[in-house]
């Protein structure tokens, strides 16, 4: 049986893996997350997921594979990172207010011989957000470590009018695509253990 190493310190990603019955050894990857000149948002997210998975490959045991993932909030082709201040959060949340944006999440699985990845794009619509709501949300502490300055799985859910696509990808890990990659690599997922 193949075992999984999660190349991320994200508690959300660990929880999502546990949701599908997968445990993982945690070995966070340390990579440069700068956007390359002329790089599209989809290429950026995919590259980071692959680089994270491959960054820890040399530390894997023979029966392990590593999983890397990256999530970006994208508005009009512009990648919104994590806000460094209330001012940045205000700019981001005003961009998202009363409009549609995309959340792009890539997942990559690296083993001894190859790396496979998937990219998932989810459309998210926000209702209008007031300045007072933005200030109160920032004071909660939630948006400070979230791409696009919000977390759909937390208090930020009140801003979301609807989504089209993968909810788990917006949280940080597309579970259907991740399960597919894990199955291909021989890592057991809960439904794969069920006998017919």
Secondary structure as a PSIPRED ss2 file (coil, helix, strand):
# PSIPRED VFORMAT (PSIPRED V4.0)

   1 X C   1.000  0.000  0.000
   2 X C   1.000  0.000  0.000
   3 X E   0.000  0.000  1.000
   4 X E   0.000  0.000  1.000
   5 X E   0.000  0.000  1.000
   6 X E   0.000  0.000  1.000
   7 X C   1.000  0.000  0.000
   8 X C   1.000  0.000  0.000
   9 X C   1.000  0.000  0.000
  10 X C   1.000  0.000  0.000
  11 X H   0.000  1.000  0.000
  12 X H   0.000  1.000  0.000
  13 X H   0.000  1.000  0.000
  14 X H   0.000  1.000  0.000
  15 X H   0.000  1.000  0.000
  16 X H   0.000  1.000  0.000
  17 X H   0.000  1.000  0.000
  18 X H   0.000  1.000  0.000
  19 X H   0.000  1.000  0.000
  20 X C   1.000  0.000  0.000
  21 X C   1.000  0.000  0.000
  22 X C   1.000  0.000  0.000
  23 X C   1.000  0.000  0.000
  24 X E   0.000  0.000  1.000
  25 X E   0.000  0.000  1.000
  26 X E   0.000  0.000  1.000
  27 X C   1.000  0.000  0.000
  28 X C   1.000  0.000  0.000
  29 X C   1.000  0.000  0.000
  30 X C   1.000  0.000  0.000
  31 X C   1.000  0.000  0.000
  32 X C   1.000  0.000  0.000
  33 X C   1.000  0.000  0.000
  34 X C   1.000  0.000  0.000
  35 X C   1.000  0.000  0.000
  36 X C   1.000  0.000  0.000
  37 X C   1.000  0.000  0.000
  38 X C   1.000  0.000  0.000
  39 X C   1.000  0.000  0.000
  40 X C   1.000  0.000  0.000
  41 X H   0.000  1.000  0.000
  42 X H   0.000  1.000  0.000
  43 X H   0.000  1.000  0.000
  44 X H   0.000  1.000  0.000
  45 X H   0.000  1.000  0.000
  46 X H   0.000  1.000  0.000
  47 X H   0.000  1.000  0.000
  48 X H   0.000  1.000  0.000
  49 X H   0.000  1.000  0.000
  50 X H   0.000  1.000  0.000
  51 X H   0.000  1.000  0.000
  52 X H   0.000  1.000  0.000
  53 X H   0.000  1.000  0.000
  54 X H   0.000  1.000  0.000
  55 X H   0.000  1.000  0.000
  56 X C   1.000  0.000  0.000
  57 X H   0.000  1.000  0.000
  58 X H   0.000  1.000  0.000
  59 X H   0.000  1.000  0.000
  60 X C   1.000  0.000  0.000
  61 X C   1.000  0.000  0.000
  62 X C   1.000  0.000  0.000
  63 X C   1.000  0.000  0.000
  64 X E   0.000  0.000  1.000
  65 X E   0.000  0.000  1.000
  66 X E   0.000  0.000  1.000
  67 X E   0.000  0.000  1.000
  68 X E   0.000  0.000  1.000
  69 X E   0.000  0.000  1.000
  70 X E   0.000  0.000  1.000
  71 X E   0.000  0.000  1.000
  72 X E   0.000  0.000  1.000
  73 X E   0.000  0.000  1.000
  74 X E   0.000  0.000  1.000
  75 X E   0.000  0.000  1.000
  76 X C   1.000  0.000  0.000
  77 X C   1.000  0.000  0.000
  78 X E   0.000  0.000  1.000
  79 X E   0.000  0.000  1.000
  80 X E   0.000  0.000  1.000
  81 X C   1.000  0.000  0.000
  82 X E   0.000  0.000  1.000
  83 X C   1.000  0.000  0.000
  84 X C   1.000  0.000  0.000
  85 X C   1.000  0.000  0.000
  86 X H   0.000  1.000  0.000
  87 X H   0.000  1.000  0.000
  88 X H   0.000  1.000  0.000
  89 X H   0.000  1.000  0.000
  90 X H   0.000  1.000  0.000
  91 X H   0.000  1.000  0.000
  92 X H   0.000  1.000  0.000
  93 X H   0.000  1.000  0.000
  94 X H   0.000  1.000  0.000
  95 X H   0.000  1.000  0.000
  96 X H   0.000  1.000  0.000
  97 X C   1.000  0.000  0.000
  98 X C   1.000  0.000  0.000
  99 X C   1.000  0.000  0.000
 100 X E   0.000  0.000  1.000
 101 X E   0.000  0.000  1.000
 102 X E   0.000  0.000  1.000
 103 X E   0.000  0.000  1.000
 104 X E   0.000  0.000  1.000
 105 X E   0.000  0.000  1.000
 106 X E   0.000  0.000  1.000
 107 X E   0.000  0.000  1.000
 108 X E   0.000  0.000  1.000
 109 X E   0.000  0.000  1.000
 110 X E   0.000  0.000  1.000
 111 X C   1.000  0.000  0.000
 112 X C   1.000  0.000  0.000
 113 X C   1.000  0.000  0.000
 114 X C   1.000  0.000  0.000
 115 X E   0.000  0.000  1.000
 116 X E   0.000  0.000  1.000
 117 X E   0.000  0.000  1.000
 118 X E   0.000  0.000  1.000
 119 X E   0.000  0.000  1.000
 120 X E   0.000  0.000  1.000
 121 X E   0.000  0.000  1.000
 122 X E   0.000  0.000  1.000
 123 X E   0.000  0.000  1.000
 124 X E   0.000  0.000  1.000
 125 X E   0.000  0.000  1.000
 126 X E   0.000  0.000  1.000
 127 X C   1.000  0.000  0.000
 128 X C   1.000  0.000  0.000
 129 X C   1.000  0.000  0.000
 130 X C   1.000  0.000  0.000
 131 X H   0.000  1.000  0.000
 132 X H   0.000  1.000  0.000
 133 X H   0.000  1.000  0.000
 134 X H   0.000  1.000  0.000
 135 X H   0.000  1.000  0.000
 136 X H   0.000  1.000  0.000
 137 X H   0.000  1.000  0.000
 138 X H   0.000  1.000  0.000
 139 X H   0.000  1.000  0.000
 140 X C   1.000  0.000  0.000
 141 X C   1.000  0.000  0.000
 142 X H   0.000  1.000  0.000
 143 X H   0.000  1.000  0.000
 144 X H   0.000  1.000  0.000
 145 X H   0.000  1.000  0.000
 146 X C   1.000  0.000  0.000
 147 X E   0.000  0.000  1.000
 148 X C   1.000  0.000  0.000
 149 X C   1.000  0.000  0.000
 150 X C   1.000  0.000  0.000
 151 X C   1.000  0.000  0.000
 152 X C   1.000  0.000  0.000
 153 X C   1.000  0.000  0.000
 154 X C   1.000  0.000  0.000
 155 X H   0.000  1.000  0.000
 156 X H   0.000  1.000  0.000
 157 X H   0.000  1.000  0.000
 158 X H   0.000  1.000  0.000
 159 X H   0.000  1.000  0.000
 160 X E   0.000  0.000  1.000
 161 X E   0.000  0.000  1.000
 162 X E   0.000  0.000  1.000
 163 X E   0.000  0.000  1.000
 164 X E   0.000  0.000  1.000
 165 X C   1.000  0.000  0.000
 166 X C   1.000  0.000  0.000
 167 X H   0.000  1.000  0.000
 168 X H   0.000  1.000  0.000
 169 X H   0.000  1.000  0.000
 170 X H   0.000  1.000  0.000
 171 X H   0.000  1.000  0.000
 172 X C   1.000  0.000  0.000
 173 X C   1.000  0.000  0.000
 174 X C   1.000  0.000  0.000
 175 X H   0.000  1.000  0.000
 176 X H   0.000  1.000  0.000
 177 X H   0.000  1.000  0.000
 178 X H   0.000  1.000  0.000
 179 X H   0.000  1.000  0.000
 180 X H   0.000  1.000  0.000
 181 X H   0.000  1.000  0.000
 182 X H   0.000  1.000  0.000
 183 X H   0.000  1.000  0.000
 184 X H   0.000  1.000  0.000
 185 X H   0.000  1.000  0.000
 186 X C   1.000  0.000  0.000
 187 X C   1.000  0.000  0.000
 188 X C   1.000  0.000  0.000
 189 X C   1.000  0.000  0.000
 190 X H   0.000  1.000  0.000
 191 X H   0.000  1.000  0.000
 192 X H   0.000  1.000  0.000
 193 X H   0.000  1.000  0.000
 194 X C   1.000  0.000  0.000
 195 X C   1.000  0.000  0.000
 196 X C   1.000  0.000  0.000
